[in-house]
Amino acid sequence: MKTRTSLLVTSLMLGLGMTAPSYAKTPDNTLVVAQSLDDVTSLDPAQGFELSSVQSFNNLYQRLVQSDPNDPTQLKPTLAASWKADQHSLIFTLKDGATFASGNPVRPEDVIFSLGRVVKLNLAPSFILTQLGWDEKNVDTHLTKVSDNQVKVSWDVNVGPSFVLSLLSAPAASIVDEKTVAANAKDGDLGHAWLNAHSAGSGPFKIRKYVPHQILMMEANTSSPAGAPKLKYVLLKNVPDAATRQLLLEQGDADLVRNLGTDQYFSLQGKKGVKTLNLPYASLYYLMFNADNKANPDIGKQAFWKAARYAFDYKGIADDLMHGQFAVQQNFLPVGFNGALTDQPFKYDPKKAAQILKDAGIKNPHFKLAVSNQPPYLDIAQALQASFAKAGIDVELIPGVSSQIATNVKSHDYQATLTSWGPDYFDPHTNASAFAYNPENGSKTLAWRANWHIPELNKLTLAARAETDSQKRTKIYEDLQRRVRESSPYVVGLQNKKLVALRDDIKGYVQGITPEMVFYKNVSK
């Protein structure tokens, strides 16, 4: 194993014109990360919405403002040096001398192009920006150049500038180099096909090579406004098997591994040359049913959803199976977010679940559960299969590659799925707009993926977004969470921590509470 992996790293380096070491350890100038990359569908910020994609964006791109990883409630100027706000607009002054990896200066035109293309392409993350009332026809009127270093962002909907700043801190709002992207555009795609596998940002790294489901090689962008990174390369290798990732780290063929299962994490503790990190994380794991599945109409009934809430063995999974990697959280706001409820009204009670189904006249309850073949998803799904069986519910597991499952769910080609959701920006609306918002002919939110039509909750979600009184706003989000957990096709069950292991000579690695907060810039050996 060690020889094969070392040969892989060596061959990749030689193929990229890099100097390979003559010893079986990772190169001094390269951070080698072993993880699953099977979830990646695109490396274009206008589409990339999966975990591995968004984790790359903080390293490849910058936004006008970004959350401080040490205190996500604080937004820090990034490509913006400053801004002025009124109730329906923000005027940003861009940072002097900021350039992209190409050497092109960061201009107001780049901001206008970047935000506009997210809306015009209308891909998965577009709903973040279309909340401002922007669409393909009007977005250009809301993004205007004020001067050579100033750009104006405006909106007509009833939201304040602080909320808009939160939206602009999301990965989808990453600023791309218009000149480079336009030069690689084809057939009016705004450079989308090219950006799927290339980068055009101002972050501390740029893509050197990307091979889907194999590797992502990032090279230092020494001219980044963020400052030059300490290492020249970051090599992310797709290693689907968690046990193999553990072995690579132990042998010194990887510097850092993530997506570990609980068994791998605990077996690495105390190992010579290895250190482990158990990091707070705002990711929620939940079951989602397709409320309009023609092949299995029972799963669209509220009684089925209610029974599922009592067939979910929350504490058994969190404490016994995952050994503290998860905490029970039954609400759509993660602990740590303003307004997050922490009460747990549902307990594992298979007899009660069975009675609910019987009273509703649901006979032979069953469903197919699409789940990623990566830990901890498959481990949790197997535990749910057993706990649901005790309630008389037959669960057929359909494991698969994460990206394919995501594609099927987004096309409504599923009965149920076990998956996770992490916030896109640090405001409670980020999750409310996903779990409790499904406007007609609108963005394809989680509620849309669930085929759940909720006009009353749509209004309440928009009311919470518009509310400027912080106490009133918190009360609305609390009400939303109670309504969703009582009558939705989701069973929110767990909030996880991120288990990461790395060689003990690795310094400066930073990972924050939200999914995209992975930073390689200050990593050194």
C-alpha positions, 0 to 999 in steps of 0.5 A: 500500500505504501509503495503504491500510494507513494508512486501515485504521489510521485507520478502526479508530481512528475506529471505536473513538472514538480520535483519528487522526493526520493523517500517515502513521505510527503514532499516538504512543500506539499500538503497531501490530504486524503478524503473522498472527492466523490461528492464533487459535481463542479468547482464553479462557485455558481454550481458547487454546493457539495462539501468538497466543493465549498471547502475548496472555495475559501482557498481558491476565491475570495468574497467581498466580505467573509466570516471570521472562522474564530467568530463567525458572527463577525464579517470581515472585509476581504476584497472590499476595503469598506462599504456604505449602507442604506436600507436598500443598497450597499456601496463597496470600495474595493481593496487597493491593488487586489489582483487575481491569480492571472495578474488581472486587477479586481474591478467593479466589473468582476463583482458585477459579472460574478454575482450576476452569473450566479443568478443567470446560470440559475444552478443550485446555489442561486437561491442564496442571491435570488432572495434579494429579488434578483432574477435573470432579467433584473439582476444587471440593474441591481449591480452597477459600477460607481467608479473605478474602485466602487460597486453598488449592490441594490435590492427591492425586497424588504431586507436590511443591509446586514442580512445582505452582507451575510448573503454576500459572504456565502461561497456562491458570492465568490468573485471570479476574474471576468476577463479569464472566464469570458475568454474560456466561455462557450456557447453563452455558458458564462465560462461554466464548463471551464470553471467546472475544472479550473479556477479564476480567483484571487484566493491563496491557491489556484487549481493546477490540475483536477481529475474528477473522482481522483485528485485536486491539485492546488498551487500557491497564488503568491500574489493573492490579496490574502497573502502568499501561502506557506506551502507551494501545493495542496494535493487532495486525493480521492480515497473512498475507503476510510480505513485506507485513509487511516492507513495512509496517514499512519504510514506517512503517505498523507498529511491530513485525512478527513471523512473518518469513521468513528472507529478510525478516529479512535484508533488513531488517538495516541498513535505516534506521529499523529494528532486528532481534532474533534471540531465543532460543526454546524452540520445537521443529519436528517432523513428526507422523504419524497412527499410526492413519490408515485411508487410509494404514496404512503411516504407522503403522508404526515402519519408516516413522517410522524411515525418516522420521528419515533422510529429514529434511535437518536441517542442510540446512534449519537452515543452508542454507535458514534461515541460522541461524534454526534449530539442529538438535535431535532431542529433545523437550526444547528446549536450555535446559531441564533434562535436554535431550539435545543429541546428534544420532543421525540424519543425512540419509541418503536411501539408508538411508531407502529401504532401511529401507522396502524391508526393511519391505516398504513399497511406494510410500511416500507421505503428505499433509502438512498445513502452515500457509501461514505462514513458516517452516512452508511453506518447511520443508515444501517442503524436506522434500518434496524431501529425502523424494523422494530417499528415494523417499517422495512427500509431497503438501503440504496448506497451509492456515490454521493454525487449521483445520489445528490443528482437523483434527489435534485431530480426527485428520483428517490423515495427517501434519503439520509443526508446532511446540510450545513449553513451557507452563511452565518444567519438563521435564514440560511437554514430556514430558506432551505427547510421551510421555503418552497416558492412556486417556480422559485429556487430548488430548496430542500423543501422543493427537493422533498416535494413539500408545498408550504405557502404558509411557511413560505410567508413566515420564512419571509417575515423572519427574514424581513424582521429587524427587531432581533427578539421578534426575529428569534421568536419567528425562527423558533416558531418555524422550527416547531412547525417543521419538526411537527409536520414536515417530511424531514426527520432532523436527528443529529448535529455532528462534529468534524473528525480530522487527523493529521501528522504531528508536524502539520501546523496552522490548519484552520477549520471553522464551524460552517462547512466551507471554513477550511483554510490551507493558507497558513499550513506549514510542516 
